[in-house]
């Protein structure tokens, strides 16, 4: 069994890299970035005359500080999945909390295959994008091989499908999800995410909403190990474990901290023992079988619909009077801790990905493009 400490160590390393990417003034490579300047698909092996997304990913060398920067637009894939080998791919609206966030930069697989693949031994980051239209036997949007790692940050994965496992993501390796929304995905097992026995999953400040599985785990099905911290799991459906299903409860398991289950067909399934710690969770049904201190069951979690509540990705807002307000695990957050929208808390932390009463940062305009766009401020 993978230890809680081992999972946290890997996540901490990824988090440090992402913080360096988004914090103003951080040493983020800029001049060496390969900038995608066309929405066409193809790869003629050069990025000097034009640079497609596929070309940039193939040519970028992260060891030389080259990341792939994607301008707003819809990028329709016509030549199969994009293979990420130690690549960092981010929408220009990702850095600086620009107004459009992930919504303006869309990778559309067009129903012809998955969008991304991460081979064994590779570590990749996708940030500030929407990934949609994926369709595959497994991993509709993304497939992570054993010993591979894929991190999503400020990303939307919506309306992807798999006939087998993982409507959005199927992972045999390490999957990390920060400040992201997975919605409207569907599969046989793991409507949004399926994690194999060799895999780990960590989800933080993120939302699983309206995903569907025909067998188990409408939102998430896990055979390996994982942890969910301040995650909202809402409106997912499956015959067993509408929100979360653990496939191998005697050898795997999922740690749950300040995670909110609402309006799923059932919140949890597959548990015969809880091998990882749980604290300060909330559900509107009793299927998670919380023990004292692990969580509370309420008749109504008082969530709004999935919507643009500010920030780069959509969220379910807590309504006034929700039992989730101010009762999250306070040992996992400090004053000003941000929610999924990057909105800093003004009080004790809440359960789930949305912090009631907190305001996300004011949106900024994206950088002007020479000869194409300007920024104008009214004084």
Secondary structure, DSSP 8 states (H G I E B T S, - for coil): ---HHHHHHHHHHHHHHHHHHHSTT-----TT-EEE--------S-SSS---HHHHHHH--GGGT--EEE-SEEEE--SS-EEESS-EEEETTTTTTBSSGGGGEEEE-TTSS-SEEE-TT-EEEEES-EEE--EESS-SSEEE-TT-EEEEES-EEES-EESSB-SSEEESSEEEEES-EEES-EEEE-SSEEE-TT-EEEEES-EEES-EEEEE-SSEEESSEEEEES-EEES-B-SB-SSEEES-TTT-EEEEES-EEES-S-SEE--S---S-EESEEESSSTT---TTTEEE-S---EEEEE--SSSS-EEEE-TT-TTTT-S-GGG--TT-B-TT--B-SSS--SSS--TT------B-----TTT-------
